[in-house]
């Protein structure tokens, strides 16, 4: 069996132990004689998976019964619309910190609805950092303040929790969800497309205060209302059962491997390996993100020329280092080193970067 080290930003690498476990029980899940993708979502075996996944996520986040976990389809991109539709009005619009492509996309959806405004932006600096606390202009009448906590394209990440006063804090954590311990109680709503750090594409995990989501506007279509998912335990319609099942296995894997504290330790060590190579390369490799905004999940950098960058991608693949090409909108390189990326993969990439520099200076 050939396995490469996949540095793709999403869909991304998953823990090998999880893949093997799913493989072993795929044809006969829980002695049902069926696979998890054939079993009824109303059955007891699936209900157990569904509820245990929710419980494990809340436990890892240190949240209690005042929070609810929802499983919603449509990707994080649908959340860009659902959030302003459910919570914002012209009188009380949503405020947005623009730190990259996805936070800008979220703002654009609110703007289309006429209920969004910009509270901070680093676009003029090509998103090399996230906005600082003293740059946040959050009006007190805002329905919420929205941030994208980790920016996969630009390789930046918040290393502080924004203070928002009485304004609820919302966060897109698609690419760093459950990667480190933070005070999740300071957030009123968190959402994450799972295909970057938690599982295969197909489901968005929404973790929110029950008091926030238990009531939605009755004028909204049923499937665009958060209370539809809340009141029906995310089972109003057929859920993406396989994706939820895999998220549950990844959450259990995190628990069994030391929880968020251990994930943070591993992720910090992996990121340091790559950033050290960049910083010690005499500017052969140039990191995109400013040092105090560097992401532990997505390491972005450029080489002296586009020709060398194409060569880097091709030769990396020959070394079984896949998915290192940067996003088409910014170019360069990007190494996504989520929870499941083993340190051996990062070390292999670092060794390749050193040899590539030596051979091409």
N, C-alpha and C positions, 0 to 999 in steps of 0.2 A: 504494500500500500504506500503510495507516494503522497506526502503531505508537504505543502509549501508553507512558509511563514507569510500569512496574508496581512498586509498593512492597509487593506482597503478601509475606507471610512464608513462604509455601510451600504449594503449588508456586509457585516464584518465577521471576524473570527469568533468562534465560540469555544468554550472549554472542551477539550478532547474527551474528558471523562463524561461530560453531558451528552455529547454526540454518541458515544458508545452505549451509554445507558438507554438513550432513546432508540438506538438501533436494535438493542437486545430485546426490547419489549414492543417493537413497532407492530409486529404481526399479531400479537396477542396481549393487548393491554389489560392488566388487572384480571387475568383469567377470563376475559369476556369472549375470547374467540374472534375478536375484531381489533383493528388498529385504533389509535386515538382519533384518526381522521374519519373513522366510520361510526364510532360510537355516538349515541344520542347525547346531545348537550343537556337533556333533561334527566339523564340517568344518574344513579348514585355514584358510580365510579368517576364520572366527569365532574359532578358537583363537588366531590372531595378535592380533586385537583384544583378546581376553580377557587374554592374558598381557602385552601391551604396556600395558594399563591398569593392571595390578598393578605392573608395573615403574616406570611413571611416578609412581604414588602413592608408592611407597617412595622413589624418588629425590627427589621434592619434600619429603618428610618427613625426608630425611637418614638413613634407616634401612637396615640391612644385611640379610644373609641370615638373621639370627636372628629376623626378623619375617616374618609372613605376612599377605597380604591375602585376605580372604574376601568373597564376595558372597552375601548371605543375604536372603531375602524376609521379609515380615511386618512391615516397618517397624521403627523404633526401639522401638516398643511391645513387640514380641516379644522384643527384647533385654532389656527389663526383667525378663522371666521366664527367658530362657535363662541369663543371667549367674548368678543365684542357684542355679538348678537344676544348673548345671555346676560351680560353684566353692564354694558355701557349704554349711555344715552347721549343725546346732543348736549344736555345740561351737565351730565357727569360722564365725560369721555374717558377713555383709557389713555394712560400716559406710557410712552415707549422710550426705552433706551436703545439707540441704534448702534450696534457694535459689529455688524456683519450682515451677510446676505439674508439669513433666516429671521433675524429680528426685524430687518427692513421689510421682509415679506409679510411678517405679522402685522406691522404697522400699516402697510398698504391695504390689507383687508379691512382694518378698522377705518381707514381713511375712505375707502369705497362706501362704507356704511355711514360715513359722516360722523364717526364717534371716536376718532383717534387724534392724538397730538404727540409731538416729539418732545421728550423731556431732556434728552442728551444725545449726542452723536459724535462718533470719532471718524466719520466718513472722510472728512477733509485730510485725515492723516493715513488714509488707505487702511483703516481698521487695524493699525498696528498695536492697539491696546484697547482695553475696555474703559468706559467712562469712570472717572473718579467720583467718590461720594460728593465732593464739593462742586461737581459739575451737574449734578442731578437737579433739575428744576421741576419738581413735582408739585403741581397745584393741589391744594387741599380738597378741591371738589372732584378730583379724579376718582373714577370708579375703581381703578386698580393701577398699579405700576408694573410694567412687563419688562422682563429681561430675558435674553438668551444666555444661559449661564456659561456655555462653552461653545466657541465658534469653530466648527470643524474646518471651514475653508481657510480661515486666516490664522488658525492656531493660537487663539487667545482664550482666556478663561478668567472668570471672576474669582478672586482670592479673598473676597470680603462679601458680607451680606449687606446689600443696600439698606440703609435706614430710611423708612418711608413714612414715619409718623403714623397717622391713623388711616393711611391709604393701604389697602391690601396689596401684598407683594405676590405677583405671579411669575413663574419661571418656566421657560422651555429648557429642560435638562436632557434632551434627547441623546446627547453625546457624552454626558458625564454622570448620568443617573447611577446611583449606588457605587460610585467610584471612590468615595471618601466620606468620612463623617462630617456633617455640618448640622447646624441647628435648624432642622427642617420645620420646627414649630413656628419659625418666623415667617414661613410662607403660607399663604392662604390657598394657593393652587399651584401644583407642579404637574407638568405633563412631559411625556417622553415617548417618541417613536422608538420602539425597542430594538430596531435593526442595527443599531450602532454598538450598544453595550450590554444588551439584555436578552437578545433572542433573534429569531428570524422576523422578517418583515411581515406585517399583517395586523398589528394591533398597536394602539397607543395606550400606555398606562397613565391614567390621571389620578393624582392623589390630592384630595381637596378637603377643606373643612366642610362637615355636613351642613352646618348652618348656612354656608354659601350656596351649596348646590341642591338643597332639598326643595327649593322652589325656583321655577323658571317661568319666563313669560309664556302665558297660555296661547299667545298669538304666533308662537314659533312652531314650525313643523315638528312632529313628534321626535324624529331621529336627530334633531338639532338641539334638543333640550337635555341639559344635564340631569334633570330630575327623572327623566325617562330611564336612564341607566341606573340612577341611584335607587329608585323605587323597585326596580325589577332585578337588582343584583347583576346588572350588565347582561341579563338574559332575556331582554324584551324580544330580541330577534336572535337568530342563530349566531353565536359568537365565533370568532376565529379560534376554534378550539386548539388546534395544533400550536399556534403561536403562543397562546396563553399557557399551554402545557410546557412549552420550552422555556418561557419566562420563569415558570415555577421551578423548573430544574436548575436554571441559572441562579435564581435566588437562593435555593437550597445549597448550591455549590458555594456561593459566597458565604453563607452561614457556616458551612462545614470547613471553610478555609480561613477562618479568623474574622469574618465580618468586615465591616467597612474600615475598621482600623488597619487590618492587614492589607486590604485592597489599597488603601492610601499609601502604606509603606512600600508595597510593591510598585505602585504606579509612580511614586516619587523617584524610586531608585532607577526605574526604566527610563524615565524622562531625563534624569541627570546624565545617564550614559550618553544619550544622543546630543543633548545640549552641550556637554563637555567637548564632544568631537567638533561640533559647530564652532564653539568659542575658541578652541585651540587650533583652528585650521588656517589662521592668518588670512581670514576673510575669503578663503576658497569657497567655503560654505557660509552663506549669509542668512541668519535667521530672520524671519519676517516680523515676529512679535517682539515687542519691547519686553525686557527681562521680567518686569514685575507683573506682566500680563500673560506670560507664557503658559500654554496649556500642558497639562499632564497627559492629555488624551491624544492630541494631534500636534505633531512636531512639523512645522513648515519651514522650508528654507529654499534658497536659490543657489545656483552654480554660476560660474563666470560667464557662461554663454548658453543659449538655447541648444546649440549643437551638443555641448557637453551634457546638458540635461537629458536629451534624447538618448545619448550613449549610456548615461547612468541608469536610466530606466531599463534599457535593453540588457545591460550586463548584470544588473541586479536580478532580473528574472532568470538569467542563466544560473544564478546562485540560489535559486528557489526563494527569492525575496520578491514577493508579488505586491502590486498595488501601491507603489511608492510615488506614482505620478501625481502631481498636484491638481487641484480643481482647474477645469478649463478656463475659468474666469480670471484666475490669477497666475496660472502657470507654476513652474518650479516643482518642488518635491513636497510630499506630505507623507509622514509615517504615522498611521493611526495605531496607538498602542493601548488599546482598551484593556479592561480587566483580564480578559482571556488570553492576551498576548503573553506568552512565557518570556521570562528574562533572557532565555537562550536565543530567542528570535531577535530581540533587541541587540544583544551582543553580536550576533551574526551580521546584522545591518551595520552596526558601528565598525566592525572589522572591515566590512566591505567599503564603507565610506573612507576609512583611513587608506586602504590600498588603492582605491580609485583616485584619491587626491595625489598619492605618491606617483601613480602612473600617468597622471594627466597635468601635472604642474609644468 
